[in-house]
Amino acid sequence: MDTLIIDLIGRGGYLGIFLLMVLENVIPPVPSEVIMGVGGLLVQRGEMQFWPLLLIGTAGTVAGNYCWYWLGDSVGYQRLEPFVDRWGRWLTVDWDHIAKAQIFFVRHGHWVVFFLRFSPFLRTIISLPAGLAHMPKLKFLAFTFAGSLVWNALLIKGGEWLGHWLEDSQNVLGWIILGMIGVTVVAYVWRLLTWVPRPKRQRQD
């Protein structure tokens, strides 16, 4: 059980990494730290290669983020608000988050798309304001790819380092990964259970 996640990702290969990285940026809770970190473990074991893993994982990140960019760019501000109010509970985001991210994006410019790839908070959601602001598509893709490339490289190297450090304690690695997934799932469930729809919050203010 403790090595199940590692084995499953290894069996999925590069295609599995790509699909998981797409999902990580579209459907919570799928932590990229686990996906690319396990990829790093597989590189350390000689079951994957660094550059194919990095490029394919980054392509998945870009594809997932592009879904949110496309939604903002094609749907627009007015029509998107009812969608977020209805489905925000499951996406762990509400319209207030998007409005604040939009202000942040406008205030700091297009470079935030690159720099927020290193942030655990606005890493994915910033793609939506970028689309709403109709940021040039090629520029969005380039900034997303560059920032994600650096972040994913760090995660892979971190997984490699952890694999070397705990090479004689492989069962510990499995439990660390399960623990990270467990924390992510618990945080997601807590978010669902404590969710308060926006109209109710406004009436309380």
N, C-alpha and C positions, 0 to 999 in steps of 0.2 A: 504493500500500500504506500509506503514512504517514498518509493521511487516510481510510482505509477505515472505521475505527471511528466517526469523526465522521459520515461519510456514512450509515452503517447506522443509527445512532441517530436521525439527522435524518429518514430515510425511515420509521422506525418511529413517529414522531410521539409524541403524548402517551400513546397506548395502549401503545406500546413502552416508554416511560419507566416507566409504571405497572408493567408486567409485569417489567421488569428490576429495579425496586426491590423487588418482591415476592421475586424470586429472590435478590437480594442478601442478604436476611434469612433465607432458607431454605436455599439451596444454595451452599456455597463453591466456588470463589472468584470472586465477582462484586463488585468494589469500588464502593461508592456514590460514592466520590470521583470516579471516572471517569464514572459515569453522570450525576450531577448537574453535575459540572464541564463535561462536554461539553454538557449542557443550557444551562449559562451561556454557552458559546461560541455556541450557536445563538441565544440571546437577543441576544447582542452583534451577531450577523449579521442580526438581524431575522427569523429563521426560526421563532422561538418567542417567546411572551410570558412575562414573569416570573411573574405571579400564577397563570395556569393551570399552568405548569410546577411551581411550588412546591407548589400544592395537590394536584395529581395525583401528583407524586413522593412527597409526604408521605403521601398515601393508600396508595400502594404500600408504603411503609415500615411503616405501621400494620398493613396486611393481613399482611405477612410476619411481623412480630413477634407478631401475634395467633395465628398458627399454633403458635408455641412456647408462648404463654400457654395456648391451648386444650389442647395436649398435656399440660402439667403439671396443669392444672385438672381435666381429665377422666380421665387415666390414673392419676395419683397416684404417690407416691414409690416404693412397693414394686414396682409393675409397670413403672415407667420404667427402673429400674436395669438389668435384663437387656437392654432395647432399646439403651441407651447403650453398654453393654459390647460389644454385637454390631456396632453401626453407628457407634460413635464415631470410628473411624479415618477414615471418609469425611466425617464432620461436623467433624473437627478438634477434637473435644471428648471428654473422658472423664469418668467419674463423679466423680473427685476435683475437677475444675473445677466441676461442678454443685454438689457438696457445699459447696465454698468460697463459691460465689456465693450459695447458700442462706443460709449463715451471715452473709455480708455484707448480704444483703437484710433478714434478720430484725434484725440489729444496727442498721442505719441507717434502716429504714422505707421506706414507699412512695415517698418523694421520690427515691430512687436511680433509679427507672424514668425520671424526667425528666432527672436530671443525667447519667446514664450514656449518654444519647444523644450526648454530646460525647466519649465515650471510645472509642478504637479497639479496646479489649480486651473489655470486658463489655457492649458496646452491645446486642448481640442476645441473648446468653446469659442476661441478667438477666430476660428475659421468661419463661423457664422456671421459675426460682424464684418469680417473681410468681404464676404459675399454680399451682405446688405449694402456695404459701401461701394460695391462694384469695383473692387480692387482688380487691376489687370490680371487676367487669368494666368498668363505665363509668369508674371512676377510672383503671384501667390504660390504657384507650383514650385518655382525656383527657391523661394525663401523657405517654404515648407520642407522641401527636399534637403536643403543645406542644413537647416537646424536639426531636422530629424536624423540626418546622417551622423552628425556629431553626437547627439544624445544616444542613438542606438549603438554607436561604436563604444561609448563609455559603458553601456550596459553589457555589451558582449565581453569587453575586457574585464569588467567586474565579475562576470560569471566565470571567465577563465581563471582569474586570480583566486576566486573562491574555490574552484575545482582543484587548483594546485594546493591551496592551503589545507583543504579537507580531503586530500586524495586518499588518505587512509581511513576516512570516516564518511563513506558515501551515504550511509543511512542518515547521518546528520543533515546532509544537503537536502535529502528528500523531505525531512521534517521542517526544515527552514522554508522550503517552497510551499508546503502545505500550510504552514503558519501564515505566510504572506497572503495566500489565497483566502484563507479563513478570515483574516482581518479585513480584507477587501469585501468579502461577501457580507460579513457582519455589519460593516459600515454602510453598505448598500441597503440591506434590510432595515437597518435603523433609520436611514433616510426615508424609506418608504413608509415606515410606521409612524414617523413623526411629521410627515408632510402635512402642511396646512395650505389649502388652495388660496390663491392670491386675493380673491374678493373678500374672504373671511379676514385675512390679515389687514386689508384696507379698512374694513369696518371696525377692527379693533384699534386702529391708530387714532 
